[in-house]
Structure formats: structure tokens, C-alpha cells
């Protein structure tokens, strides 16, 4: 049963799930693509591979942009990618700190950006967002033909921030190393 404001898939049996927390930097989208590629290969969800890589790139890029606008100077913020394997589809969820809901809009011809959610809407059977964990989660569903079987079915759980604090000193060192290589 779905709680108030939760998307449809919170009422669906969940077959598999993988999650990755990322520092909200411009390298996050590339890391999210690699993570998605590995998870989908592990699940045997090849039919959605190409679309999933594009969708996760767009959603993570938007999440980093939204989170960066809220981050304190010299502060680190996180975005989270969660992949949910349902019976007939894969759902990609990306969480960020912003509570502002995304809206697809038609960019003008001169614009270099702003087409990401139009792309997501074109690739996904449906997409949306919901308030979660002091921010929001944006999700997109990609249907696929199930190529694996499993006896395990569980219910997705509503979003919760991790109970253990992150080692911010380590995250700062990782960020400094990433910036040094750019």
C-alpha cells in the first residue's frame, strides 16, 4: 500500500535494489552511469541499459545542480542514486537536498541546456518526484522484459537518511583529489 505522496512502485513487489551515495560534484553523473551499468549487468536487465544510462545521467546532473545551489561554500553535499528492479521495469530514483519539484519545460532554440527532463520523459514510461528525507527524489520508470528469476520479493522502504554519519574529512580529501585531476 502506498503512503501519501509516494509513487506507484511503493506498492509493487521489489525484486532487486542497489543504491549509491555520491558527492554532489560534476563527476557524479559519470560515477552514476558506471554504477548503473554494473547493477543492470548484475540483474540481467540489458534491455533497458542504454536508456537507463541516459536517464541516470540527466537526473544526477539535475540533482547536482539543485544541491550545489543550496550547499554552503566549502561544504559537501550528497546526492543518492537508487535503482529498483520490479517485475516488468527498472525504476531509477535520484535524491537531492532541494525541495523544489522538477518541471519539464520547452527550452528556447538558443539554450544549451534545459532539455534533460524532456529526454527523461521521452525515454521513461512515466516519471515524477516526491518529497523525501529533507529534499526530494525524482524517479523514472523504464519497462523491460525480465530476464532473471528470483524468489525474493520485498517492499521498497520510504526514503531515510543513513543513520551513520559520513566521514567528511575523507569526502573533502576525495573532492580535492578529483578537482586536482580536472
PEQUIPE-V491595 format. One record per residue. N is the residue number from 0. RES is the residue in one small letter. SS is DSSP state (H for helix, E for strand, - for the rest). NEAR is the number of other ideal C-beta (glycine too) atoms within 8 Angstrom. D_FIRST is the distance of its C-alpha to the first C-alpha in whole Angstrom. Layout:
N/RES/SS/NEAR/D_FIRST + N/RES/SS/NEAR/D_FIRST
//
This chain:
0/x/-/3/0 + 1/x/-/8/4 + 2/x/-/7/7 + 3/x/-/4/10 + 4/x/-/5/12 + 5/x/-/8/10 + 6/x/-/9/10 + 7/x/H/7/9 + 8/x/H/12/10 + 9/x/H/11/7 + 10/x/H/6/5 + 11/x/-/9/8 + 12/x/E/8/11 + 13/x/E/13/13 + 14/x/-/9/17 + 15/x/E/9/19 + 16/x/E/9/19 + 17/x/E/9/22 + 18/x/E/8/22 + 19/x/E/10/26 + 20/x/E/8/27 + 21/x/E/13/30 + 22/x/E/10/33 + 23/x/-/15/32 + 24/x/-/9/36 + 25/x/-/5/37 + 26/x/-/7/37 + 27/x/H/15/33 + 28/x/H/12/32 + 29/x/H/7/35 + 30/x/H/10/33 + 31/x/H/15/30 + 32/x/H/11/31 + 33/x/H/8/33 + 34/x/H/11/29 + 35/x/H/14/27 + 36/x/H/10/30 + 37/x/H/8/30 + 38/x/H/10/27 + 39/x/H/14/27 + 40/x/H/8/30 + 41/x/H/7/28 + 42/x/H/10/25 + 43/x/-/7/28 + 44/x/-/13/26 + 45/x/H/8/29 + 46/x/H/7/29 + 47/x/H/13/27 + 48/x/H/10/29 + 49/x/H/6/31 + 50/x/H/10/29 + 51/x/H/15/26 + 52/x/H/11/30 + 53/x/H/10/30 + 54/x/H/15/27 + 55/x/H/15/27 + 56/x/H/11/30 + 57/x/H/12/29 + 58/x/H/15/26 + 59/x/H/15/28 + 60/x/H/11/31 + 61/x/H/14/29 + 62/x/H/16/28 + 63/x/H/15/31 + 64/x/H/8/33 + 65/x/H/12/30 + 66/x/H/16/31 + 67/x/H/9/34 + 68/x/H/7/35 + 69/x/H/8/33 + 70/x/-/11/35 + 71/x/-/4/38 + 72/x/-/4/41 + 73/x/-/3/42 + 74/x/-/6/38 + 75/x/-/10/35 + 76/x/-/11/32 + 77/x/E/10/29 + 78/x/E/15/27 + 79/x/E/11/24 + 80/x/E/16/23 + 81/x/E/13/20 + 82/x/E/16/20 + 83/x/E/13/17 + 84/x/E/10/18 + 85/x/-/12/15 + 86/x/-/7/17 + 87/x/-/7/19 + 88/x/E/11/19 + 89/x/E/15/19 + 90/x/E/13/18 + 91/x/E/16/20 + 92/x/E/12/19 + 93/x/E/17/22 + 94/x/E/13/22 + 95/x/E/14/25 + 96/x/-/10/26 + 97/x/-/11/27 + 98/x/-/7/24 + 99/x/-/6/26 + 100/x/-/6/24 + 101/x/-/8/25 + 102/x/-/5/27 + 103/x/-/7/28 + 104/x/-/6/32 + 105/x/-/4/35 + 106/x/-/8/38 + 107/x/-/5/41 + 108/x/-/4/43 + 109/x/-/3/45 + 110/x/-/8/42 + 111/x/-/2/42 + 112/x/-/6/38 + 113/x/-/6/35 + 114/x/-/8/34 + 115/x/H/11/31 + 116/x/H/13/28 + 117/x/H/9/30 + 118/x/H/11/30 + 119/x/H/14/26 + 120/x/H/9/26 + 121/x/H/6/28 + 122/x/H/10/27 + 123/x/-/12/23 + 124/x/-/6/21 + 125/x/E/7/19 + 126/x/E/10/19 + 127/x/E/7/18 + 128/x/E/8/18 + 129/x/E/10/16 + 130/x/E/6/18 + 131/x/E/10/17 + 132/x/-/8/20 + 133/x/-/6/22 + 134/x/E/12/23 + 135/x/E/13/20 + 136/x/E/13/19 + 137/x/E/14/20 + 138/x/E/14/18 + 139/x/E/13/20 + 140/x/E/12/19 + 141/x/E/15/21 + 142/x/E/7/21 + 143/x/-/11/23 + 144/x/-/5/25 + 145/x/-/7/23 + 146/x/-/8/27 + 147/x/-/7/25 + 148/x/-/4/24 + 149/x/-/7/22 + 150/x/-/4/21 + 151/x/-/5/18 + 152/x/-/7/15 + 153/x/E/6/13 + 154/x/E/6/9 + 155/x/-/10/11 + 156/x/-/5/11 + 157/x/-/8/12 + 158/x/-/8/15 + 159/x/-/7/18 + 160/x/-/6/22 + 161/x/-/6/24 + 162/x/-/4/25 + 163/x/-/4/29 + 164/x/-/4/31 + 165/x/-/9/32 + 166/x/-/6/36 + 167/x/H/8/37 + 168/x/H/6/41 + 169/x/H/8/40 + 170/x/H/11/37 + 171/x/H/9/40 + 172/x/H/8/43 + 173/x/H/9/40 + 174/x/H/11/40 + 175/x/H/8/44 + 176/x/H/8/45 + 177/x/H/10/43 + 178/x/H/7/44 + 179/x/H/6/48 + 180/x/H/5/47 + 181/x/-/4/46
//
